[in-house]
Each structure stands twice: as C-alpha cells, then as structure tokens.
Amino acid sequence: MEPSEFAVQVRDLVYRVGGRTILDGLTFNVGRNSCLGVMGMSGTGKSTLLKNIMGLLRPTSGDVLINGQSIVGLSEQEMAPIRRKMGMCFQYAALFDSMTVAENVAFGLRRHQRLPEDEIRRRVSESLGRVGMEGTEALYPAELSGGMRKRVGIARALILEPELMLYDEPSAGLDPITAARLDGLIASLDRERGMTSIIVTHEVEELFALCDMVMMIHEGKIVALDTPQALRETSDPLVRQFVEGRADGPITV
Amino acid sequence: MIVLEPLEIPKDQPGNPWFPLPRGAALFLAYLGRLVYLHGYVLSLIARRRVDLRLSVFQMATVGVASLPIATITALLSGMVIGYHFAVQAGQLGVSAYAGWLVAETMSRELGPVLVAFVVAARAGSAMTAELGTMKATEQIDALRALATDPIEYLVVPRYLGAVLMLPLLTFVGDFAGVLGGYVMSVIAPQINARVYFTAIPANLEAWTIIAGLLKTLVFGMVISLVACHEGLSCRPASEEVGRATTRAVVYCIMLIYAADVALTAILYPG
C-alpha cells in the first residue's frame, strides 16, 4: 500500500456518550511533518478528539485513519504496532503513580525494545534532559508539582521517538519560562525529527506560534480550519471572540 | 474495549421485543457475559504466552504471602469453633473419637476453601479493584494503552495467575490450621479428648476430599480476580465511584463464590 500523504485523516467523526453528542461530524486531515492546533472552549470535545485519534475511544460513527490505515474497530493487539509510532501527552500527565520518574519514562522502552540497562538509563536521562527534568529519576509522581509531572509525561511519550505526537494542554499549569521552553521543544521536534503533532490548548498565542494549521471546535463541530495568519485576520465572530479572549460575543458561557 | 466501559443499560433504551427481560435480569446477564468475555481474553493471552512473569510473581506474593496470616488465623479460629461443637455433639452420640475427623472433613470440603476465598476476596480482591479503579480515574489505564500496552495483559493476567495459583496453596494451609485449631480446642476444653483427636483422621479422610476442595478454590480464584479486575477497569472516573466499585467487587465475589460453591460441591462430591 502506498504510504498516505496524511499522517491522520478524520472522516465524519461522530462521538456520542450518554445521549450527548460530543463530536458532531468532524472531517479534517493532518499532513506529515506538520502541526495542527486545536482550540475551543472547555468541554467542546478537544480531549475526546485526541482520544478518538489514539484509539482510546471508539467513534459512534465515522472513521479515523493513521498513515492511511483505519483504526476504528481494531483490537488492542492490532492497535499496538500503530500506537508504538504515536505518543500522547495527557492533560493531567497520567503518570504511573506506583513507579518512579525513571520507571515511568523507561516504560515504553522496557515493554517494546530489548535494550541493555545502561542504554535505558542513558535514554531516560536524555529524555528527561530534553524537558528540563534532569536528576528527578528517583522521585515518585506524588513528589512532583503538576507542571513537573506534565514534563515527565512528555518525556515518557517522546522516548520512543514517535512519528505522531498528540499533546493535550501541554503548557497548562506551567510557568511562562517552562512553557516557552516546552514550546521550543515541540517546535524543534517537529522541525528536526519530522514529527507530526496535534496540539490541543486554550493558549491561542502558543498555537499560532507553533502550528501550521489551526482548527477551532465549537459545540462539537469545526467552525474554523485555517493557517494562523488567516485566523488572525478572519471576520468570523466566533473565532474573533475566542482569539481576542472577549467575554462578550456569540459564545456564551 | 468493552470491559473498560461502565456496565449500564440506558433507561430510555427500548427492550428487545423478541427477548423481553426485566432490567435487573438483563444487567445480570450482561455482567456474566462480560466476565465470560474477560475470562476468554485472559485465557487466550495465557495460551499465547503473553504473560509477564515478573508481574505475575509479584501478584502471587501480594495475594499469597500477604493473605497468609489472616487466612491462617481465620481458618484456625473456625477450626476451634467447629472442633468444640463437634466434640460436644460427638460426645453425646458416644463417638468422641471421630471429632477430629469431622473437623478435618468439614475444613477440607467446605470451610477451608470458602473461608480462605472470602478472606482473599476481602483483602486482595478489594485492593485489586481499588488500585485499578484509581488507575482508571487518573487516566493511567489510557496511558498504558497509549504506550501500546494491553491493560488486560499487563494488569489482569498477573492478578488472575496470582489468585488462581495461590488460593489452593492458601487453602491447603488453611485446612491444616483448621484441624490444628480443633486440636487446640480439644486440649483446652474438658469435653474433648485430645488424645484421640487425630486417631480417626488417617483412616477416614480420603485424598479426594482434600483435592476436590482445592479444585474448588481454582474456580474461586478465577471469580475473585475477574470480578475484582472488572469492577476496577469498568469503574467510572471519580473517587466516590472507586469506593463503590470496591464494595461491589467484594459483595459480587462473595455471592459468586457461594453460587460456584453450590455447583462445584454437587459436581465434585456426587456421592
């Protein structure tokens, strides 16, 4: 099969739970080595979208293709080789709380690659170094702040060098300096390693700086999908209100 | 994965016109169906040798070694109580020499397997549900899956092996402790003749009686691990729900252990 020109294709994706429609007919593509930003109000289904792409949730209808292969209906065993090329940074880090930082970061390596212990240690400290968390190997997640946990979560996902990285609110809860450093890291990974990224966040400026394309979701539908420059200049009142962070406008809370 | 979703039948969902069932009965059947599915999944992973030995040994230690003191004490005290009752009754019937054998028979047929299973359900089963439920609530199960790791393989298979392999061993120790408890009572209580307590056991207690009791515990181990893991994995993501799931796991374990016990007793002890 010809490799798809898109890393991710989402086709008419609908996700309903408990009688509520969270995602309502989303269709978009993410090109290889590109970065898609997803913004929208809290509760509009941004995290649900990432979980559908990762195959953690099963769409009610529609299709999700990773590298041209549909993942809907695949078993955990069938998903495993696809997920090995994907990484996910969870909103609340989702670190394994019974393991140390080093064990968390090494988890993927130990599960999927047979490497000598020295090599694992080297890769763990390299991965932690990338997110500015050197020297925390022996700590447990309970001993870390929220921002530190998030960075360890990113290191854990990056250690397997995924082709596609999904970030759920990567900089929420971080101080501005760490957030900027993290943005730099995401940008360099995209640029130097040819990684494809999907970033979900409320931080409009972060998205505009990092992403090639930005999508806005409102009430489960795509209301805008364009380049950062075009979205800055758009006259769409929904997008303008969100981008400018105004309380008054068509979006009511 | 179906077992990661809470078990529910929406109130507004119309029933199946060809197979009308009250809501409770439909939920019960759906629950049993899920346990059968989970069991099939676990067995297929074991058959394909997708077993993490390190984690399995750790679970054997968690279930076995950690439950040993409480299982032994429970069996010992139960042995003391029934030893006392049997001795009094046997004395009245003029068959005091059989009191020890009666204790051994009761412990290996019924009390040993069931009491030890209850202790393990309460101690290890509840811990399994609480741990997996907390992992579910904090997205650690999703993180496992995102790291291309099947949570059934990583979490359930080791707990299944831990419970299924350790329960017979714990029960064997429990059977001994119970018989010993009866003897301790026979030494303490004046109604019982300690000198003849053990004499009738070798001639009357058959090996099959003990083996069948231990075979029952294999099934109890399956029930405990599958119910406990299912409740944890299907728990709704909230701390209050983890508590509810843990209570549910212990209650369901006790009910299903008794139900299995009735069926297994009829099959294993036909005479």
Chai-1 contact restraints between the chains, C-beta under 6 A:
chainA,res_idxA,chainB,res_idxB,connection_type,confidence,min_distance_angstrom,max_distance_angstrom,comment,restraint_id
A,M54,B,A146,contact,1.0,0.0,6.0,A-B,restraint_1
A,L56,B,D142,contact,1.0,0.0,6.0,A-B,restraint_2
A,L56,B,R145,contact,1.0,0.0,6.0,A-B,restraint_3
A,E76,B,D150,contact,1.0,0.0,6.0,A-B,restraint_4
A,A80,B,A148,contact,1.0,0.0,6.0,A-B,restraint_5
A,R83,B,A148,contact,1.0,0.0,6.0,A-B,restraint_6
A,R84,B,A148,contact,1.0,0.0,6.0,A-B,restraint_7
A,M88,B,A146,contact,1.0,0.0,6.0,A-B,restraint_8
A,F90,B,E139,contact,1.0,0.0,6.0,A-B,restraint_9
A,A94,B,E139,contact,1.0,0.0,6.0,A-B,restraint_10
A,A94,B,Q140,contact,1.0,0.0,6.0,A-B,restraint_11
A,A94,B,A143,contact,1.0,0.0,6.0,A-B,restraint_12
A,F96,B,Q140,contact,1.0,0.0,6.0,A-B,restraint_13
A,F107,B,L147,contact,1.0,0.0,6.0,A-B,restraint_14
A,G108,B,L147,contact,1.0,0.0,6.0,A-B,restraint_15
A,R111,B,T149,contact,1.0,0.0,6.0,A-B,restraint_16
